[in-house]
Amino acid sequence: MLHHPNIDPIALKLGPLAIHWYGLMYLLGFWAAWGMALKRAKMPHVQWSKDRISDLLFYVVLGVILGGRIGYVLFYAYDPQGHWLPASDSLMIFRVWQGGMSFHGGLIGVLVAFGAFAYMQKLKYFEVADFTAVLVPIGLFTGRIGNFINGELWGKPTDLPWGMVFQTAPDALPRHPSMLYEAFLEGIVLFTVLWLVGRRPTPRGLISALFLLLYGAFRFLIEFVRVPDAQLGYLHFGWLTRGQELCIPMLLGGLAILAWSLIRNRQAPTGTSA
């Protein structure tokens, strides 16, 4: 049995200003993704300029922050009685310092940002999406490490040797460190697969499809050992969570994009990206 180190979520205080580890993890994720983007941009089948990557990062950051916050308010901002909180507190969405970000909301925001960026740069939509999808797991990894530092999103009780006691949990039972499961699968494993696939020319849309399918599958499975959001609980069948509910469109979308990509590129010359 392990014990969570109970790290102070505030990394540094400068007078009234408090710098949180979670925010620093976001910055670290963007910085690391930027570095890997520069490496990917130099690949012979990519050849993107540094200025293009800088512009893309601006769009992605905007999409992540706005989409993540709006998504949280839409999908998760409910009280224990099931009432949608913004209905009585319309300014809630602006109080970002109180916490609350949704990956699925951030994903929607980024998908919209891809469209705007592709239009401005006169690029194909999936040319942008495929380039960026390889980098997203870096941010997912650092974000889940931020969750671990905060001692949040822990899992169900377990008797496995790596079960961990969290002081933020309602009891002293060892629990699945589900945020570390997600950091490993959604971060390390997903990045490794997409990076290796993306080292060579691929049919347009293939990398995006793999991202949606793998992330959706990993998240759906991990939700079985993760405690659902207290204000929502299980939504359907006594086991389906909001996270799993939001992964279903990802899986369906991934399958549709994969089929489109393979069919569209069936006649493409070998070694090219159609």
C-alpha positions, 0 to 999 in steps of 0.5 A: 500500500502506498501513500499519496505525498500530499503535495501542497497544490500551491507551488509558490506564493508571491504576496497575494499571487498564488502559483498552482502546480496545476497551472505550471503543468499546463505551461510545461505541457505547452512548452514540451509540445512546442519543442516536439512540434519543432522536431516534427516540423523538420520531418521531410514529409511535414516541412512546417516553418517555425512561424507557422508552429507559433501561430498554431500554438496560439490557436491551440492554447486559445481552444484548450482554455476556452473550450476546456472551461466552457466544456466543464461548465456545460458537462460537469457544473451541476449540484448534487441535486442535478441542477445546472449551476450556471442557471442561477450563477451566470458568471461562474464560467468566468471564475477560472481561478476556482478550477474546473476544466474538461478535456472533451470541452478542450478537444471541441475548442481545439477542433474549432481552432484547427478550422480557423487556423487551416482557413487562415493558413490555406491548409487542409483541415486534417493536415493541421489535425494530424500534425497536432494530434501527435503532440496532444498526449504531451499535454494530457500527461502533464495535466494528469500529473497535475491532477496527481499533485492535487490529489484529485480524480482518484479511483475506487478502493483496491487491494492491489499492491500499488493502491494508494491512500489519498488524504483528499479521499473520504476514507483511508482506503487504498485506491486506484491512482487512476490519474497515473493510469491516465498519464501512462496510457493517454500520455506516454503510450498514446504519444509513443504510438502516434509519434512512431506512426507520424514519422512516415507519410500517412493517409490524411486523417489517419493520425487524427482517427488513431488519436480519437480511437485510442484516447476514447478507448483508454479513457473509457476503460479507466473510468471503470476504476475511477470514481465518478464526479460526485455531483453526477455519479453514474448516469446510465445502467448503474455504471456509465459515467459522464466521461464514458458518455463523452468518449462514445462520440470520440470512438464513433468519430474516430471510426468514421474518420478512419474509414474515410481516410482509408477509402479516400487514400486507397488509390493514392500512390504508395508513400504519399499522403493524400 
